[in-house]
Amino acid sequence: MHKILETALHDEVIKDVAENFARHKEFLIYGLAGTQKAVAVAAAFAKNPRPTIILVSDREKIAAWQNDLTELLPDTAVLELPELDLFDIRATAGVERRAQRLQILMRLNAGENFIVLATTVAAVKKDFSRKDFSANQLKIELGQNIRQEDLIAKLVDAGYERTDDIDAIGKFSVRGGIVDIFAINAPNPCRIEFFDDVIDSMREISAETLRSEKNIESTTVLPVFAADTRRAEPFTTCADNGAVIFDEPARIRETIENLGKEDEAVKPNIFTFDQLVKNSRGGCLIYISTINGIDPSLFEACTLDGASKWQSIVHITLPELRATIITLTLMSIGRIFYSDFGLFYQVPRNSGLLYSVTDVIDTYVYRGLMVQNNVGMAAAAGFYQSVVGFIVVLIANGVVRKVSSENALF
């Protein structure tokens, strides 16, 4: 471990971040800026490695994170998720970027411990859900029974372009009973020879000379694009033990909203901020918000005018953090009627003396289902919990919309 990280882990704040990073938990980090954020994340990752996505608002921040993390974690891969065209879902241009993107998503899906940096534009693009990502992979094996016409049809459906020469990834060619495929996830093309409806030979060939290099037993071909993005879910290709970090969530949300305002045609092709957050809760979800991100000149002007610390907080700090505070409050208030099931069930267990103070809705539903076998009552209680939470969100959002409409969720 880097000496800076070893020293950083003695700090109580960073130690707390590292401990929370190891759990499936949602928490906020505030008061850190610049390299401090990278040190906290790097220290947590070094102590508890896991697939990690860091979402930032723009490319300028990508460069800063990349430089810091590469220096602090020299043995860890730190990759940038390529951006795709937000307008044309089935665009054939930029296939190389899509190939790089799918390679990263494959590694996340496999649970590999590395760090992915993503701009808002890269993250909001609708792509594969985990189910589709697995289902749309085309597995081809030696000796497999498949008609050549069926293989060609599947390649076309997967977005591959039929050409005379496979001079780039995402293309395939057909000559008699031979099909050459340059899969977007493969370093070299693959040559498949048919004997009737059976794959008789499979070889890896050179992209330049098209000469055979070695025999292979099987290959997997990833699709160029998602056939149906209506089922797409953000970050679902990240393993369940992954972590998603939102660096300055208020700015990320603002960027997403601006994308939709600039062109209405983009909206069906991108995720909302709420969808990003909701589908990131499978593992560890971290928000990084920084008071240091406020323009220092505002505090300098305040000091010159003779304002006190309290006046600086009231008139500068809180107004600048208003969007972040509102966003995090609205995202959390819907769970106000939910409790820590592990605490209220595992600790008191079935002690009748403690029922009056520890029997919350979650434990009530569990006991109603598992002990009394009363499915209707358990379902009604759970439904009540969800409906009341939803009503609270509507009321809170309505209040926010009246006070500051630009910060409302809907």
Protein Blocks (a to p, Z undefined) as FASTA:
>chain_A
ZZklmmmmmpmklmmmmmmmmpccddddehiahjlmmmmmmmmmmmmgcddddddfbfkl
mmmmmmmmmmmmmmbccdddddddfklmmlcghklmmmmmmmmmmmmmnopacdddddfk
lmmpccddfklmmmmpccddehiacdfklmmmmmmmnopacdfbdcbghiacdehjaccd
ddfkbfbdcddddehjacfbdcdddfklopafbdcfbdcdddfbdfblklgcehklpcfk
bccddehjllmmmmmmmmmmmpmklmmmpccfklmmmmmmmmccdddddfklpcfklmmm
mmmnopafklmmmmmmmmmmmmmmmmmmmmmmmmmmpccfklmmmmnmmafklmmmmmcf
klmmmmmmmmnopaklmmmmmmmmmmmmmmmmmmmmmmmmmmmmmlpfZZ
